[in-house]
């Protein structure tokens, strides 16, 4: 698409262009109805007809505006998805390519944490664009202590977040104290994505959260597990943690494609973390690796 075509496309698909065109069309329609049907009588039929047509026209135009806006946002976030893939690729390349791959566990964990923080920042940018509100993204890790399971914050899109200064530092799982983690961890037997979603946590019945004054941190959230439930022939289940997103605004996150995108990002995160932690082993025989 050359510059003149790109400019024309931008003007034609701009929501303001559609809005101005809609207003002009409504005014023109009003003039037409007035000229054709209006007579100096007490009847209100022409006015009622005009109002009815106006309402329908505005509704259709409003839907068109929303579709245009959604398409614009999706185009904007495409670059963020490319950046996420590039971050994973570059970190894996620098860690494992060549004859001297990084083997020290401490260094690999540092690389992993730095990488996930960068990815969380890109995911935050994606959802902030989609919702029009500031969103915070967090990676939580599952840990076991005797027969108890906890989650702790591992990476976050916010630097020096106020949340990290408060107690507790870890949250119980499968005890009923943290509804979001309990629900997200449960396998979904219907073929749908395991997750927790609430567009308005204030109205969510039986919602529990160990974080004090949690409602000052977020009002809406999506939580998906970072895990693999196993595949045919290898049914071992492994849960690493959770990928979470939240915002202080209500009813901005949705329970449809927003959840699907989070689940896809969590699956990608699982593969990266498994590679960094040595859980995936690749042995090549009879092939020139170069």
ROKOLDREN-942467 format. One line per field, with one value per residue (C-alpha): residue number from 1; x, y, z; residue in three letters. Coordinates in steps of 0.001 Angstrom, whole numbers. Example, Ala and Ser with C-alpha at 12.3 -4.5 7.8 and 13.67 -1.06 7.14 Angstrom:
num: [1; 2] $
X: [12300; 13670] $
Y: [-4500; -1060] $
Z: [7800; 7140] $
residuo: [Ala; Ser] $
END
This chain:
num: [1; 2; 3; 4; 5; 6; 7; 8; 9; 10; 11; 12; 13; 14; 15; 16; 17; 18; 19; 20; 21; 22; 23; 24; 25; 26; 27; 28; 29; 30; 31; 32; 33; 34; 35; 36; 37; 38; 39; 40; 41; 42; 43; 44; 45; 46; 47; 48; 49; 50; 51; 52; 53; 54; 55; 56; 57; 58; 59; 60; 61; 62; 63; 64; 65; 66; 67; 68; 69; 70; 71; 72; 73; 74; 75; 76; 77; 78; 79; 80; 81; 82; 83; 84; 85; 86; 87; 88; 89; 90; 91; 92; 93; 94; 95; 96; 97; 98; 99; 100; 101; 102; 103; 104; 105; 106; 107; 108; 109; 110; 111; 112; 113; 114; 115; 116; 117; 118; 119; 120; 121; 122; 123; 124; 125; 126; 127; 128; 129; 130; 131; 132; 133; 134; 135; 136; 137; 138; 139; 140; 141; 142; 143; 144; 145; 146; 147; 148; 149; 150; 151; 152; 153; 154; 155; 156; 157; 158; 159; 160; 161; 162; 163; 164; 165; 166; 167; 168; 169; 170; 171; 172; 173; 174; 175; 176; 177; 178; 179; 180; 181; 182; 183; 184; 185; 186; 187; 188; 189; 190; 191; 192; 193; 194; 195; 196; 197; 198; 199; 200; 201; 202; 203; 204; 205; 206; 207; 208; 209; 210; 211; 212; 213; 214; 215; 216; 217; 218; 219; 220; 221; 222; 223; 224; 225; 226; 227; 228; 229; 230; 231; 232; 233; 234; 235; 236; 237; 238; 239; 240; 241; 242; 243; 244; 245; 246; 247; 248; 249; 250; 251; 252; 253; 254; 255; 256; 257; 258; 259; 260; 261; 262; 263; 264; 265; 266; 267; 268; 269; 270; 271; 272; 273; 274; 275; 276; 277; 278; 279; 280; 281; 282; 283; 284; 285; 286; 287; 288; 289; 290] $
X: [0; 1664; 1523; -1524; -3487; -2514; -3592; -6934; -7489; -6708; -9173; -11906; -11632; -11213; -14073; -14411; -14985; -17782; -19282; -19345; -20801; -23469; -24503; -24626; -26725; -29177; -29589; -30074; -32641; -34473; -34648; -35916; -38657; -39653; -39885; -41741; -44036; -44384; -47557; -48709; -51106; -51137; -50102; -46913; -46388; -43537; -41713; -42215; -40953; -37904; -37122; -37515; -35246; -32737; -32586; -32025; -29399; -27536; -27588; -26167; -23561; -22582; -22025; -19940; -17872; -17172; -16114; -13786; -12313; -11787; -10066; -7814; -6817; -6063; -3774; -1985; -1341; 35; 3451; 3387; 2868; 5822; 7932; 7015; 8132; 11345; 12103; 11761; 13810; 16647; 16938; 16965; 19510; 21847; 21526; 21858; 23287; 26879; 29372; 29149; 25510; 24580; 24334; 24385; 20911; 21162; 22040; 19245; 16708; 17901; 17480; 14061; 12861; 14142; 12514; 9156; 9173; 9685; 6917; 4558; 5185; 4266; 1131; 172; 557; -1660; -4514; -4190; -4742; -7640; -9434; -8458; -7425; -4156; -3672; -1184; 174; 1724; 3335; 2727; 4681; 3262; 5283; 4670; 5424; 4607; 984; 269; 326; 1084; 1593; 4153; 4786; 7602; 7402; 5217; 4710; 5006; 8382; 8420; 4715; 3016; 1401; 4757; 5366; 2333; 1835; 1224; 3937; 2442; -1147; -2817; -4191; -6999; -8067; -10866; -8866; -8071; -10944; -9181; -6301; -8549; -10882; -8141; -6281; -9256; -9117; -12009; -13634; -15877; -13069; -13065; -10127; -9417; -9485; -10976; -12738; -14642; -15624; -16659; -15177; -17475; -20430; -18690; -20409; -18241; -15024; -12184; -8745; -6032; -4620; -5714; -7777; -7526; -10273; -7873; -5569; -8057; -11742; -11595; -9287; -8424; -6279; -5102; -2786; 729; 750; 513; -2100; -210; -722; -1592; 1046; 2464; -285; 1902; 389; 2621; 1453; 4074; 1930; -477; -573; -2789; -4089; -6161; -7376; -8962; -11798; -14836; -16241; -13320; -11881; -14130; -14704; -14197; -11167; -9375; -9321; -8248; -5340; -4226; -4343; -2252; 317; 412; 1037; 3889; 5244; 5092; 7257; 9831; 10044; 10329; 13253; 14978; 14541; 15836; 12505; 12697; 15581; 16399; 18859; 19729; 21387; 22525; 21717; 24101; 23000; 24713] $
Y: [0; 3232; 6530; 8095; 4849; 4416; 7988; 7500; 4204; 5864; 8681; 6337; 3988; 6684; 6572; 10355; 10164; 7655; 9752; 12925; 10998; 9534; 12940; 14330; 11392; 11790; 15503; 14805; 12131; 14558; 17152; 14521; 13340; 16919; 17817; 14689; 13899; 16892; 18937; 21756; 19571; 18488; 14950; 13603; 10727; 12389; 13214; 9689; 8207; 10447; 9491; 5771; 5879; 7988; 5477; 2584; 4515; 5511; 1915; 541; 3298; 2724; -966; -86; 2316; -401; -2848; -273; 508; -3186; -3747; -749; -2070; -5538; -4013; -2058; -5085; -7239; -5635; -6433; -10129; -10022; -8408; -11192; -13881; -11963; -11671; -15433; -16197; -13827; -14989; -18674; -17968; -16094; -18769; -21973; -21278; -22213; -24440; -22835; -22759; -21410; -24304; -22647; -22855; -19482; -17718; -19487; -18481; -14859; -14920; -16514; -13903; -10963; -12419; -12987; -9449; -8091; -10341; -9219; -5617; -6396; -8274; -5290; -3051; -5382; -5423; -1736; -1004; -3456; -2195; 1457; 1106; 457; -3285; -5077; -8514; -10917; -14356; -16394; -19553; -22550; -23899; -26818; -27020; -30372; -30934; -27236; -25367; -21657; -19091; -16300; -13409; -14178; -11439; -8387; -5737; -3012; -2155; -1595; -2328; -1256; -4684; -6334; -4263; -5630; -8934; -11780; -12602; -15965; -17050; -20350; -22542; -25091; -23870; -21533; -18478; -17389; -18078; -17051; -19513; -22328; -22038; -21522; -24613; -26945; -28925; -28151; -31399; -29692; -28824; -25157; -23178; -23522; -20016; -17572; -14486; -11656; -8417; -6960; -8594; -6653; -8552; -11937; -14196; -16077; -14373; -14635; -13057; -13053; -9736; -6963; -4247; -6107; -3919; -958; -2886; -4315; -4605; -6995; -9922; -12976; -15814; -18762; -21633; -22026; -25777; -28912; -31523; -34155; -35613; -39048; -41519; -39076; -38110; -36543; -33242; -30327; -27015; -24248; -21314; -18690; -15833; -13067; -9759; -7190; -3622; -1126; -589; -2834; -4717; -3918; -7421; -9961; -13684; -14506; -13612; -11917; -15271; -17165; -14775; -15147; -18944; -18857; -16598; -18892; -21950; -20125; -19183; -22821; -23931; -21211; -21960; -25692; -25088; -22808; -25325; -28307; -30126; -30459; -32524; -32618; -35166; -35061; -38058; -38423; -34812; -31945; -29579; -26684] $
Z: [0; -1183; 708; -1051; -782; 2861; 3602; 1841; 3673; 6991; 6358; 5120; 8100; 10733; 13285; 13104; 9350; 9892; 12689; 10595; 7650; 9911; 11248; 7728; 6527; 9400; 8703; 5011; 5799; 8049; 5290; 2829; 5178; 5896; 2198; 1148; 4014; 6262; 5881; 8160; 10138; 13776; 12815; 14388; 11976; 10018; 13229; 14580; 11319; 11396; 14988; 14268; 11237; 13170; 16027; 13614; 11693; 14843; 16131; 12879; 12690; 16307; 15619; 12567; 14664; 17228; 14508; 12983; 16385; 17189; 13848; 14461; 17884; 16499; 13885; 16588; 18828; 16002; 16473; 20200; 19417; 17032; 19765; 22205; 19755; 19051; 22777; 23264; 20154; 21023; 24638; 23641; 20918; 23270; 25967; 23945; 20499; 19787; 21526; 24974; 26032; 29441; 31898; 35307; 36767; 38511; 35244; 33376; 36025; 35811; 32026; 32402; 34880; 32831; 29722; 31387; 32771; 29247; 27927; 30703; 29684; 26066; 27135; 29269; 26218; 24176; 26650; 27489; 23792; 23518; 26633; 26617; 30262; 32060; 32632; 34875; 33917; 36411; 36327; 39479; 40325; 42132; 45039; 47369; 51056; 52593; 51552; 50986; 47671; 47314; 44569; 44639; 42288; 39834; 37196; 36720; 34053; 36704; 38181; 41952; 42206; 45415; 45527; 46094; 49220; 51046; 52829; 52355; 49837; 48990; 48553; 49348; 46571; 46830; 50256; 49209; 50255; 46685; 44326; 41111; 41491; 42695; 39694; 37103; 38297; 37847; 34557; 32238; 31107; 28535; 26152; 27080; 28463; 32165; 33577; 36023; 34711; 36308; 34625; 37976; 41058; 43362; 41940; 41815; 44309; 46793; 45626; 48139; 48011; 50670; 49468; 51858; 50125; 46825; 45363; 45398; 43068; 40565; 39741; 36788; 36057; 33961; 35331; 33205; 34183; 32800; 32408; 30301; 31116; 29147; 25700; 24373; 25484; 28052; 30420; 33117; 34192; 35082; 36549; 36635; 37679; 36389; 33909; 35280; 33974; 35807; 35604; 37959; 35477; 35425; 32422; 30134; 29952; 28235; 28637; 24961; 22833; 25737; 27546; 24408; 23866; 27483; 27208; 24019; 25680; 28731; 26527; 24817; 28242; 29372; 26445; 27100; 30819; 30148; 27800; 30288; 33104; 31136; 31032; 27258; 25899; 22197; 20831; 17133; 15475; 11903; 11086; 10536; 13304; 11548] $
residuo: [Unk; Unk; Unk; Unk; Unk; Unk; Unk; Unk; Unk; Unk; Unk; Unk; Unk; Unk; Unk; Unk; Unk; Unk; Unk; Unk; Unk; Unk; Unk; Unk; Unk; Unk; Unk; Unk; Unk; Unk; Unk; Unk; Unk; Unk; Unk; Unk; Unk; Unk; Unk; Unk; Unk; Unk; Unk; Unk; Unk; Unk; Unk; Unk; Unk; Unk; Unk; Unk; Unk; Unk; Unk; Unk; Unk; Unk; Unk; Unk; Unk; Unk; Unk; Unk; Unk; Unk; Unk; Unk; Unk; Unk; Unk; Unk; Unk; Unk; Unk; Unk; Unk; Unk; Unk; Unk; Unk; Unk; Unk; Unk; Unk; Unk; Unk; Unk; Unk; Unk; Unk; Unk; Unk; Unk; Unk; Unk; Unk; Unk; Unk; Unk; Unk; Unk; Unk; Unk; Unk; Unk; Unk; Unk; Unk; Unk; Unk; Unk; Unk; Unk; Unk; Unk; Unk; Unk; Unk; Unk; Unk; Unk; Unk; Unk; Unk; Unk; Unk; Unk; Unk; Unk; Unk; Unk; Unk; Unk; Unk; Unk; Unk; Unk; Unk; Unk; Unk; Unk; Unk; Unk; Unk; Unk; Unk; Unk; Unk; Unk; Unk; Unk; Unk; Unk; Unk; Unk; Unk; Unk; Unk; Unk; Unk; Unk; Unk; Unk; Unk; Unk; Unk; Unk; Unk; Unk; Unk; Unk; Unk; Unk; Unk; Unk; Unk; Unk; Unk; Unk; Unk; Unk; Unk; Unk; Unk; Unk; Unk; Unk; Unk; Unk; Unk; Unk; Unk; Unk; Unk; Unk; Unk; Unk; Unk; Unk; Unk; Unk; Unk; Unk; Unk; Unk; Unk; Unk; Unk; Unk; Unk; Unk; Unk; Unk; Unk; Unk; Unk; Unk; Unk; Unk; Unk; Unk; Unk; Unk; Unk; Unk; Unk; Unk; Unk; Unk; Unk; Unk; Unk; Unk; Unk; Unk; Unk; Unk; Unk; Unk; Unk; Unk; Unk; Unk; Unk; Unk; Unk; Unk; Unk; Unk; Unk; Unk; Unk; Unk; Unk; Unk; Unk; Unk; Unk; Unk; Unk; Unk; Unk; Unk; Unk; Unk; Unk; Unk; Unk; Unk; Unk; Unk; Unk; Unk; Unk; Unk; Unk; Unk; Unk; Unk; Unk; Unk; Unk; Unk; Unk; Unk; Unk; Unk; Unk; Unk] $
END
